Structure formats: C-alpha cells, structure tokens
Amino acid sequence: MRTMLFILISGCLCCTAFAQHKYEVGLSMGMQRTTAHYEEHDHSASSFTRTVWLTHPGLAFEMRFSRRSGVGVGMNFRKAKRLAYIAIPTPPNSVEWVEFDVTEKFLSFPLTYKYTSKLFSLSAGITVDHFLSWKEDRRSGYGPLQNYDRFLDQEWSSGLIASISKKISLHKNLILEPVVYYNEILDYKRRYYGGAVQIKWAF
C-alpha cells in the first residue's frame, strides 16, 4: 500500500513538473455572431437577437499535461445586438410597439479540455458569462429605455463550447493558432459562433 501511494505521489509530482514547462499564454482577437432568435418576455415586451458580426478581444492560457492533452482557459470581451420591443398604450384603446436598438456587453470565461493531434486540435468544455452592461444605440421618439431587466436580468450565465484549431509555429516559442468555435448559452436562448486568431508564447 505504501509503495503504491509513493508511486502515485511521485507520478503526480512528475506530471506537475512536466506541466510547468508546457504553458502557453497570449492574446486573442476574433469575430463572432449570434443566431437570430425571437423571444416574448411578457405581454408588453419582446425582443429579437440580431445576427451581426462583432469583434471580441481576449486573453488565452493553456496548460498541457502531455504532448496530446491539456486544459485551456480564456477571458473574452464580447458583445451582442438585440432589438427590444415595448408596447406603449395609445388612446383610445390600442398600443404601439416601440423598437429600441441595444448592445449588450459581457465578459466570457471558457474552460475547456484540449486534445492536440498532428493535424489539428479539438476542444470542448464550458463557458461562464458575466453580464457587464447594456447601451441603447439608437434613441426612439419615446425617449430612452429606462429598464432592461425584463429582457436580461441574469448577471451570470453558463454555456457549452466546442472548437477546432490549428497550431502554427512562428518561432521557437511563438505560436499562431486560428480557432473556429460554437458556443451555446444554456440559461437563455442564445448561440454564438465565429473564429479567432490567438498569438501565444510557450514556456
């Protein structure tokens, strides 16, 4: 039993020491869009998620356990466009739907397992998004939008992500990695897809 415990601890220490020399850290810049989605929030409010390509800068970090497998962590600043509709009562007994053009801002944190082959890398895992703020891009004739909680009232949301990428060695320690990914948010109906280019330093 003591021998098996010693072997297990020694193996873990060896793996840790090996992993300490297999880090990659860098910057990421990409383009993404959301799939179109219409949603009714209540009897007087609805919204439509727009399919607009938007940039998303970020940070990327990877820790490799072996030549083939590792873990990736990131932090990305992302935006989404939404058309918000509110029913405004008008005399005598009717309503007028007013449109508000809104940009939502998030910080997204992906955590993935990554398998790397000679041809490409496959990653799958989870994302955690933090809702930062919203901004009305185009004012309507009825004045500014006062409250956005009926459209998005969750500060944190989770999702699933899968990606395929290719590592290209630019220098002994400099890596260029194009990435294509798909990310589905589970807490509300939204899907992101797009691509990015990561420039990382390996050490």
N, C-alpha and C positions, 0 to 999 in steps of 0.2 A: 504493500500500500504506500509506504514512504517512497519507494523507488518510482512508482507511477506518479505520485504527487510531484516529486523532484523533476521528472521528465516533463510533466505538464507545465510546471512553472518555468523551467528552462526554455521550453519551446515558446511560451508566450513572450518571455524576455527577448528571445532571438528574433521573433516576429516583430516586436516593438522596435528593436534596434534597427532591423531591416527597413521598417516603415519610416523611421526618422530620416532616412536618406532618399525617400521616394515621395516627396511633396511637390506639388505644383500650385502656384498662386499667380493670379493675373487679373486682367481686365476683360470685360465682355461688352460688345456692342451689337445690337440686333434690331430686327424689325418683326413685329407681330401684329396680328389682328384677331378679332373675336368673330365667332359665328353669329349671324343675325338671330335675334330672339325677341319675341313679343311677350309681354307679361302684364297681367292685370293685378294690381296691388290691392285695390278696393273699388267700390262702386264709382269713385270720383277720381281715380288716379290709375294710370297705366304707363308703360314705358316700352321703348324699343332699343335694343342694343345694336349699335351701328357697326358695320364691317369696314373699319378704317385701318390702314396700315400706320403704325406708330412705332417710334424708336423706343428702345429700352436699354439703357446703360446699366452696367452692374459689375460685381466682383465675383471671381471664381476661385475655388480652392479644391484641391484633390489630394487625397491621401491613398497611396497604393499599398495594399497588403502583400501583393505579389506582382509578378510580371503581367498577369492577366486580370486581376480583380482589384477593386478599390472603392472608395467612397467619395462622392462629390458633394460639396456644399457651396451655395451661392447666395448672393443678395442682389436683387434686381429692382430697379425703379421702373414701374410700368403704369401705363395709362389705359383707360377705356372710355369710349364715347357712348353716351346714352341720350336719346330723345325722351324727355319726360313730359307726360300729358296730364293736365289737371282740368277737371270740369268746373267752370266758373258759371254760377247761376246768372241768368239774364232774364229781364222781365219780358212777358208776364210770367210764363211758367216753363221756361226752356233753359238749356245750358249750352255753353260754348266751350269746346275743348281748346285749351291754350298749350302751345308747344314751347318747351324750354330745352335748349341745346346745352348739355352738361358734359364736362370732362371729369372723370374720377381718377384719383391718384392712389397708388398702392406701393408698398414695399413687399416684394415676394422673396421667400426663402425656400429654395428647393434643397431637398436632401435625397440623394439617390445612390443606389448601388450601381457600379460601373464595371462592365466586362469588356476588355480590350483584346481584339484579335489582330492579326497582321493586316487585315483589310479595313476594319472599322471598329468603332466602339458602340456598345449598346448600354443605355442607362434607363433605369426605372426606379420610381420612388414616390415621394410625397412632396407637396408644397404647402407652405403656410403663408397666407397673405395678410398684411396689416393695412387696413383702410386709413389713408392719411387725411385726405380732404377731397372736396369737390368744388368745382368752379363753373359758374354759368358763362358760357362763351358768347351767347347771343341773347340780348335782352328782348323780351316780348313787350307788347303795348300795355300789358297789365302790370308792369313793374317787375322787380327781381323776385326770384324764387326764394321764399323765406325758410322753408324747412325741407330737408332731403331725407329724413328718417323713414318716410313711407316708401321710398324707393330702395334705400340701402341703409339698414340700421345695425349691421354686423361689423364690429371693429376688427374681428379676426375671422378668417375662413380657411378651410383646408381643401386640398385637391390631390389629384394623381397626375403624374407626369411621366412621359416616356420620350426618349430622344435617341438619335443616331448621329454619330460624329466621326471625324477622321483627323488623326493627329499627323501634323506635318512638321518635321524638324527643320527649323530655320538656322539653328546654331547648336552648339554642344548642349546648351541648357535652355534655349529659347524654342518654344513650341507655338505653332499656329494651329488652331482647332476649329474648323467650321462645324456648326451644330444645327440640326433640324429637329424640332420638338413639337409635341402636342400636350396640352395641359388642360385638364377638366376640373373645374371648381365644383365641389360636392355640396357645399352649403347653400348655394343658389345656382340657378341655371346659367352657366357661362362656360364657354370653351375658348381657349387661346391656342393659336398655332402660329408658327413662324420659324425664323432662323436667326442665328447669331454667329459672330466670329470672336473667338477667345484668343488672346495672346497671353501666354503663361510662361513663367520662369520655373524651371525644375531644379530642385536641390535635395 
